[in-house]
């Protein structure tokens, strides 16, 4: 028997804001005008924690071009806008702006401005610069210039990561220490190569290749750091940024109009002075993010329009022929671009339903389950039925007055009929549903999907709350439950 019963209350509460299967009710599309300028924008309420940003790259690498609509559909985003400036005319559509994806800096620009979205959904904007530091066996020995951008200069030093996505082309006489996922140098390349999964490489162009030869050896431990220099924000603010896109010029930072292209390294009249189509991103003080397109506006006009929208932070994205805006299948289409910023409603997912083998204390059972985002979800009463008589048994109840499910741990389960029923395989779109669950009288925040009128619960969340062991055997595709063991992540 277990010595202690524990309840862990650390799971995310899923708030379902809309019955729509396609987009969150906490978003809206608006078409209007401001001082004669056409204006289309999407408002996204980031206070809805089911909404997450995603930095989307064309072709899933950093060297391709794709329409914003295509990227949005591929990433399952309900809203999206074009991102950084990029090389649009030479057949090699590489980015010219900063890209931060899932907290990892994939590309930089030391000009313009960067919009970053933190893990709690806050948008921050600043004029940033980046410094790279490479370490060999713990000692600072390398100063890379760039990341994931081919560098023609003979003395350039450039980092390439697996996200680059295509073979790295080497100049004659260049050298590149290649580092694997463990952080160890496995090769010193002198010709074209592909970055290993989880690893990176530092390319030393011909006039500095001797530094690679002198400093790196097979087996060395190598890593790099990126330090961010800010103008209006604190560097620590950027530690929580999970997705970021760099373009510019900025329009408003922390409530102050900053629309000055020359201060950010822009010197073309089409950006700084002329009326032109512009894409923008911004945020209100109450946590809403706006993405949109403005027709034929000067930089000053764009800043004023963003002020009129109530934005306290705002900046331009790539404009002109790149302008695009996607919302729920409707789109303003520009040319194919290198990257885009999207927003995903995580309350929706694909559920794959099938019979799942489970071994409970060594006894094999079959339960119908839905695999959703890599986790198995079961009817709560099915879980209770297979655990009845074990150290992890629990009774299930329902209070009509409070619309709450109760789990009384340690009590035998009473069947109501229909437990452990089989069903045909299927794949369908599923949506989170709010559900109150009490475990021995204490509220448990759980991820729940209502499918065909039944609530399905993540097995690992139930195991964590009741405290029983769960294993997975990939060779047999078998879930194991040990009712006397403690839960482990």
C-alpha positions in Angstrom: 0.0 0.0 0.0 1.1 3.6 -0.6 2.3 5.6 2.3 0.9 8.9 1.2 -1.9 10.1 -1.0 -1.1 13.4 -2.8 -2.9 15.7 -5.2 -0.9 17.7 -7.7 -2.7 20.8 -8.9 -0.5 22.1 -11.7 -2.4 21.4 -14.9 -3.7 24.1 -17.1 -7.3 25.0 -16.9 -8.8 25.0 -20.4 -11.3 27.8 -21.0 -13.4 27.2 -24.1 -14.4 30.6 -25.4 -16.3 29.6 -28.5 -18.3 26.7 -30.0 -16.7 27.5 -33.4 -14.5 24.7 -34.7 -12.2 27.1 -36.5 -11.2 30.1 -34.5 -11.4 31.5 -31.0 -14.2 33.9 -30.0 -11.4 36.1 -28.5 -10.4 37.1 -32.0 -12.1 39.3 -34.5 -11.5 40.6 -38.1 -12.2 44.2 -38.9 -12.3 46.1 -42.1 -12.5 49.9 -41.9 -10.6 53.1 -42.8 -8.8 55.8 -40.9 -8.2 59.3 -42.4 -8.7 57.9 -45.9 -6.4 54.9 -45.4 -7.9 51.5 -45.9 -7.4 49.3 -42.8 -7.8 45.6 -42.2 -6.7 44.0 -39.0 -7.3 41.0 -36.7 -7.6 41.5 -32.9 -6.3 38.6 -30.8 -7.0 38.6 -27.1 -3.9 37.0 -25.6 -5.7 36.8 -22.2 -7.2 33.7 -23.6 -4.4 31.2 -22.7 -5.6 28.8 -25.4 -4.2 31.1 -28.0 -0.5 30.7 -28.7 1.8 32.5 -31.2 3.9 30.6 -33.7 6.7 31.8 -35.9 6.2 30.1 -39.2 8.9 29.4 -41.8 8.4 28.6 -45.4 9.0 25.0 -46.3 9.9 24.4 -42.7 13.5 25.7 -43.3 15.1 29.2 -43.6 15.7 29.3 -47.3 12.3 29.0 -48.9 9.3 31.1 -49.9 5.6 30.2 -49.4 2.3 32.1 -49.2 1.2 33.3 -45.7 -2.1 31.4 -46.2 -0.3 28.1 -47.0 1.9 28.5 -43.9 -1.1 29.3 -41.8 -2.9 26.2 -43.0 0.2 24.0 -42.5 0.7 25.3 -39.0 -3.0 25.2 -38.2 -3.1 29.0 -37.4 -6.4 30.8 -37.4 -4.7 34.2 -38.0 -1.3 35.1 -39.6 0.6 38.0 -41.1 3.8 38.3 -43.2 7.0 38.7 -41.2 10.6 39.9 -41.8 12.1 41.5 -44.8 13.7 39.0 -47.1 15.6 38.6 -50.4 12.7 38.6 -52.7 14.2 39.0 -56.1 17.4 37.0 -56.5 16.0 33.4 -56.3 17.5 32.9 -52.8 14.7 34.0 -50.5 16.6 34.2 -47.2 15.4 36.4 -44.4 16.9 39.8 -43.6 15.3 40.1 -40.2 15.3 38.6 -36.7 13.5 35.3 -36.2 12.9 33.8 -32.8 11.1 30.5 -32.8 10.2 28.5 -29.7 12.6 30.7 -27.7 15.6 30.0 -30.0 17.2 32.7 -32.0 17.4 31.5 -35.6 18.3 34.6 -37.5 19.2 38.2 -36.6 19.4 41.7 -38.0 21.1 44.5 -36.1 18.8 47.1 -37.6 15.1 47.8 -37.5 13.0 46.6 -34.6 11.9 43.3 -33.2 8.4 42.3 -31.9 8.6 39.5 -29.3 5.8 37.6 -27.6 6.5 36.2 -24.2 5.3 32.9 -22.9 2.5 34.7 -21.1 1.3 36.3 -24.3 2.7 39.8 -23.8 4.0 41.7 -26.8 7.2 43.8 -26.4 8.9 45.8 -29.1 12.4 47.3 -29.1 15.4 48.2 -31.2 17.8 45.3 -30.6 21.3 44.2 -31.4 22.9 40.8 -30.9 26.3 39.6 -29.9 27.4 35.9 -30.3 30.0 34.3 -28.0 31.5 30.9 -28.9 33.1 28.7 -26.2 35.6 25.9 -26.6 35.9 23.7 -23.5 34.5 26.5 -21.4 36.8 29.2 -22.8 35.5 32.1 -25.0 37.4 31.6 -28.2 35.0 32.5 -31.0 33.1 35.6 -32.0 30.5 34.7 -34.7 28.9 37.5 -36.7 25.6 36.0 -37.8 23.4 32.9 -37.6 21.8 30.9 -40.4 22.6 33.5 -43.1 25.2 32.9 -45.9 28.1 35.3 -45.4 30.1 36.4 -48.5 32.8 38.3 -46.6 36.1 36.5 -46.6 36.6 37.1 -42.8 33.0 36.2 -41.8 32.3 33.7 -39.0 28.7 32.3 -39.1 26.7 29.9 -37.0 24.4 27.5 -38.7 21.8 25.4 -36.9 19.7 22.4 -38.0 16.8 24.8 -38.7 18.8 26.2 -41.7 17.3 23.1 -43.4 19.5 22.7 -46.5 23.2 21.9 -47.0 25.6 24.7 -46.0 27.6 25.9 -49.0 31.3 26.4 -48.2 33.7 28.8 -49.9 36.9 27.3 -51.1 39.3 27.4 -48.2 36.7 27.8 -45.5 36.5 25.5 -42.5 33.6 24.6 -40.2 33.7 22.7 -36.8 30.5 20.6 -36.7 29.0 20.1 -33.3 26.6 17.3 -32.6 23.6 17.3 -30.2 25.8 16.5 -27.2 27.9 19.6 -27.8 31.0 17.7 -29.1 32.9 18.5 -32.2 32.6 15.5 -34.5 34.1 16.9 -37.7 36.0 19.8 -39.1 34.3 20.3 -42.5 36.1 21.8 -45.6 33.3 21.2 -48.0 29.5 21.5 -48.1 27.8 19.8 -45.2 24.4 19.3 -43.4 24.0 20.4 -39.8 23.3 17.4 -37.6 20.0 17.1 -35.8 20.2 19.0 -32.5 23.7 20.4 -33.4 25.2 23.4 -35.0 28.3 24.4 -36.9 30.5 27.5 -37.0 31.7 28.4 -40.5 35.0 30.3 -40.7 35.4 31.8 -44.2 38.8 31.6 -46.0 40.7 34.5 -44.5 39.9 33.4 -40.9 39.8 29.6 -41.5 43.2 29.3 -39.8 41.4 30.2 -36.5 39.2 27.1 -36.8 42.2 24.9 -37.5 44.2 26.4 -34.5 41.4 26.4 -32.0 39.1 23.4 -32.6 39.8 19.7 -32.2 37.6 16.6 -32.6 36.0 15.9 -29.3 36.1 19.5 -28.0 33.0 20.6 -26.0 31.6 23.7 -27.8 28.6 25.9 -27.3 27.5 29.4 -28.0 25.6 32.2 -26.3 23.6 35.1 -27.7 23.5 38.3 -25.8 20.7 40.8 -26.6 21.3 44.6 -26.3 18.2 46.6 -25.8 17.2 50.3 -26.3 13.9 50.8 -24.5 13.4 47.5 -22.7 15.4 45.4 -20.2 17.4 42.5 -21.6 15.7 40.3 -19.0 12.4 41.1 -20.7 13.6 39.1 -23.7 14.4 36.0 -21.7 10.7 35.0 -21.7 10.2 35.7 -25.4 9.0 32.5 -27.2 8.3 33.9 -30.7 9.8 37.0 -32.3 9.9 38.7 -35.7 12.1 41.5 -36.7 11.4 44.2 -39.4 10.6 47.8 -38.7 10.6 50.7 -38.5 9.0 50.7 -35.0 6.0 53.0 -34.7 5.3 53.1 -31.0 7.3 51.7 -28.1 5.9 51.8 -24.5 3.4 54.5 -25.6 5.9 56.7 -27.2 5.9 57.4 -31.0 9.3 56.2 -32.4 8.6 56.3 -36.2 12.0 57.2 -37.4 13.5 54.9 -40.0 16.9 56.4 -40.2 17.5 55.8 -36.5 16.9 52.1 -37.1 19.1 51.9 -40.2 16.5 52.4 -43.0 17.5 55.0 -45.6 15.1 54.3 -48.5 12.3 56.8 -49.2 9.9 54.0 -49.9 10.1 53.0 -46.2 10.8 56.3 -44.5 8.9 59.0 -46.5 6.6 57.6 -49.3 3.0 56.5 -48.9 3.1 52.7 -49.3 1.1 49.7 -48.2 2.3 48.5 -44.8 1.8 45.5 -42.5 1.9 46.1 -38.8 1.8 44.3 -35.4 0.9 46.0 -32.2 -0.6 45.6 -28.7 -3.0 47.3 -26.5 -2.5 48.0 -22.8 -5.0 45.3 -21.8 -3.3 42.4 -23.6 -4.7 42.3 -27.1 -2.5 41.9 -30.1 -3.4 43.4 -33.4 -2.0 42.3 -36.8 -3.1 44.2 -39.9 -2.5 45.9 -43.3 -2.7 49.6 -44.0 -3.2 50.9 -47.5 -0.8 53.6 -48.9 0.4 55.3 -45.7 3.5 57.2 -44.7 5.4 56.1 -41.7 3.9 59.0 -39.7 0.4 58.1 -40.9 0.9 54.5 -39.8 2.0 55.6 -36.3 -1.1 57.8 -36.0 -3.4 55.0 -37.2 -1.9 52.6 -34.6 -2.3 55.3 -31.9 -6.0 55.6 -32.9 -6.3 51.8 -32.5 -5.2 52.2 -28.9 -1.9 50.5 -29.4 0.9 51.2 -26.9 3.5 49.1 -28.9 3.5 48.8 -32.7 5.9 48.3 -35.6 5.9 47.8 -39.3 6.5 44.4 -40.8 7.7 43.8 -44.4 5.5 45.8 -46.7 4.8 46.4 -50.4 4.4 43.2 -52.4 4.8 41.1 -49.2 1.7 42.4 -47.5 -0.6 39.6 -46.5 -3.2 38.9 -43.8 -4.9 35.6 -43.0 -7.9 35.0 -40.8 -10.1 31.9 -40.7 -9.6 31.0 -44.4 -10.0 34.5 -45.6 -6.9 36.2 -46.8 -5.2 39.2 -48.3 -2.5 37.6 -50.4 0.9 39.0 -51.2 3.8 37.3 -52.8 5.4 34.2 -51.4 7.5 35.2 -48.3 10.2 33.6 -46.2 8.3 33.6 -42.9 5.2 34.8 -41.1 3.8 35.1 -37.6 0.7 33.0 -36.8 -1.7 32.4 -33.9 -3.0 29.0 -33.0 -6.0 28.1 -30.9 -4.7 25.2 -28.8 -8.2 24.3 -27.5 -8.6 22.6 -30.9 -6.7 19.5 -31.9 -6.9 16.3 -34.0 -8.0 13.3 -32.1 -7.2 9.8 -33.3 -9.6 7.2 -31.7 -8.7 3.5 -31.5 -8.6 0.7 -29.0 -5.6 0.9 -26.7 -3.9 -1.9 -24.8 -3.2 -1.2 -21.1 -1.6 -3.5 -18.7 -2.8 -2.9 -15.1 -0.6 -4.5 -12.5 0.4 -7.1 -15.1 -3.2 -7.8 -16.4 -3.9 -6.8 -20.0 -7.0 -4.6 -20.7 -8.4 -2.9 -23.8 -9.9 0.6 -23.6 -11.0 3.0 -26.3 -8.8 6.1 -26.3 -8.1 9.2 -28.3 -4.5 10.2 -28.9 -4.4 14.0 -28.8 -1.2 15.9 -29.2 0.8 12.8 -28.3 -1.2 12.0 -25.1 -3.8 9.4 -24.5 -7.3 10.5 -23.3 -9.8 8.0 -21.8 -13.3 8.2 -20.3 -12.9 8.7 -16.6 -15.3 5.8 -15.8 -13.2 3.5 -18.0 -10.1 4.4 -16.0 -12.0 3.9 -12.7 -13.3 0.5 -13.9 -9.8 -0.9 -14.7 -8.4 0.4 -11.5 -11.2 -1.0 -9.3 -9.8 -3.3 -6.6 -6.2 -1.9 -6.9 -4.3 0.5 -4.7 -5.3 3.3 -7.0 -9.1 2.6 -7.1 -11.5 5.5 -7.0 -15.3 6.1 -7.1 -16.8 8.6 -9.7 -19.7 10.8 -8.9 -21.5 13.8 -10.5 -23.2 16.7 -8.7 -26.0 18.1 -10.9 -26.3 21.2 -8.8 -22.7 22.3 -9.2 -22.1 20.5 -12.6 -19.0 18.9 -11.1 -17.3 15.5 -11.3 -16.0 14.0 -8.1 -13.3 11.4 -7.6 -13.2 9.7 -4.2 -9.8 7.9 -4.0 -9.7 4.6 -2.1 -13.3 3.8 -2.6 -14.5 0.9 -4.8 -15.9 1.9 -8.2 -19.7 1.4 -8.9 -20.4 0.6 -12.5 -23.2 2.5 -14.3 -23.1 0.5 -17.6 -21.3 1.2 -20.8 -17.8 1.0 -19.3 -15.0 -0.3 -21.5 -17.1 -0.3 -24.6 -15.3 -0.7 -28.0 -15.7 1.7 -31.0 -14.4 1.9 -34.5 -11.2 3.8 -35.4 -11.7 7.5 -36.3 -9.9 10.8 -36.8 -11.7 14.0 -36.0 -11.2 17.6 -34.8 -11.7 17.8 -31.0 -12.1 20.8 -28.7 -11.3 21.4 -25.1 -14.2 21.8 -22.7 -14.4 23.3 -19.3 -15.0 20.7 -16.6 -14.9 20.9 -12.8 -13.3 17.9 -11.1 -12.8 17.4 -7.4 -10.4 14.8 -6.1 -11.3 14.0 -2.5 -12.9 17.4 -2.2 -10.1 19.4 -3.8 -10.4 21.1 -7.2 -8.3 19.6 -9.9 -7.5 21.6 -13.1 -7.5 19.1 -15.9 -7.4 19.1 -19.7 -10.7 17.7 -20.9 -12.1 17.0 -24.4 -15.8 16.4 -24.9 -16.2 13.9 -27.8 -19.5 12.5 -28.9 -21.1 13.7 -25.6 -18.5 12.0 -23.4 -15.6 13.7 -21.5 -12.2 12.3 -22.1 -9.4 12.9 -19.6 -5.6 12.7 -20.0 -4.4 9.5 -18.4 -1.2 11.2 -17.1 -3.1 14.0 -15.4 -5.2 11.4 -13.6 -2.2 9.4 -12.7 -0.4 12.5 -11.4 -3.5 13.5 -9.3 -4.1 10.0 -7.8 -0.4 9.1 -7.8 0.0 5.9 -9.7 2.8 4.8 -12.0 2.4 5.0 -15.8 4.8 3.6 -18.4 4.9 3.3 -22.2 6.5 0.4 -24.2 7.1 1.7 -27.7 7.9 -1.7 -29.1 4.5 -3.2 -28.0 2.6 0.1 -28.0 1.4 -0.8 -24.6 0.6 1.5 -21.7 1.5 0.2 -18.3 -0.1 1.1 -15.0 1.4 0.2 -11.6 -1.2 1.0 -9.0 1.3 0.7 -6.1 4.0 2.9 -7.7 4.3 6.7 -7.6 3.7 8.8 -10.6 6.9 10.0 -12.4 7.1 12.5 -15.3 
